[in-house]
Amino acid sequence: MINMKRRGYFEITYEYFEENLNDLYEAFKGIRFIPVKIDHNDLEGGMKFLGTSPEFKEAPEGSSAPMYTIVTNHVGDKTTYGVM
């Protein structure tokens, strides 16, 4: 079952999405992000990915989903992901 109490969103430009699709896939997989809605904003040239991840803090019921930033850490040949 999806825990939508741990909801949040990311804003990603079309340019970043097109140029870094594999990196984005690995980051979403790394934080176990499940997108449930994607909004397109052609005026600003990007997308808003709304979803859930166990990395997100629980949001109070009735509150808006907070925006997160994916943090990438490279140590040797290993990459880990988190959010802030």
Buried (B, 14 or more C-beta within 10 A) or exposed (E): EEEBEBBBBBBBBBEBEEEBEEEBEBBBEBBEBEBEEEEEEEEEEBBBBBBBBEBBEEBEEEEEBEEBEBEEEEEEEEEEBBBE
